[in-house]
Amino acid sequence: MGFIWTVIVGFIVGVIAKLINPGKENMGFILTTLLGIGGSLLAGYIGQAVGWYHAGEGAGFIASVIVAFLILFIYGKVAKKK
């Protein structure tokens, strides 16, 4: 059941990050979900390094959306150069 919740929350975080980011991204369901899951994982690691979260504790929803937005923004800048 934990995997299903990870996919659902990852998708929601990815969709919100895409809505915040200006421009058009050609990302489907799977890439949007991976974006949200990656944002959540990276937000958790950053939060643990800074001291906001303890080991085993998930990142907050807002932090996950912010990091997913940053990943999408950086991806957009790198993809435009090619």
N, C-alpha and C positions, 0 to 999 in steps of 0.2 A: 504494500500500500504506500510505502514511503516513496518508491520510484514514481508512482502515478502522481503523487502530490508534487514531486520535484518537477515533473514535466508540465503540470498544470500551472504552477507558480512561475516556472521559467517562461512559459508562453505568455502569461499575463505581463510579466516584467519586460519581456522582449517587445510586446505590442506597445506598451506605454513608452518605452525608450524610442521606438520608431515614430510614435505620434509626436513626441517632444522634438525630435530631430527634424530640422527643415530639409526639404528635398524629397526625392523619390528613391527608395531602395528597392531593388528587385530581389526580395528575399521571400521565400516560401515559408510554410509552416515549420519545417524542420530547422531551417537556419534561424528563424525568429525564436524558436524554443531554445536552440543552442546558445543564442545571444543572451537570452535571459538567464539561463543556467550558468553560463560563463560569468555574467555580471554578478550573480549571487555568490558564486564561489570566490571570485576575486575580491568582492566586497568583504566576505568573511575573512579571507587571508589578510587583507589590509587592516580590517578592524582588529584582528588578533595582534598584528604587529604594532599597532598604535595603542592597544590596550582597551579598546572599546568592548571587545567580546572575549570570552574565555574559550579554551579549546573545546570543541564539540558543540559550541553554540552557533546557531545560524545567524547570518547577517540580517539586519532589518530590511524591511521592504523598500523604504526610501533609499537607503544606501545601495541596495541592489539595482534599483532603477537608475540612480546616478552613475554607477560604474558601468552598467549596460549602455547607457547613453554615451559615456566617454569611449567605450569600445567601438560603438557604431560611428561616432564622430571621427575617431582615428582611422577606422576602416575606410570611411568616405574620403578622407584626405589621401590615403595611400592608394586607393583604387583610382582616383582622378589622375594621378601621376602616370599611370600605365596607359 
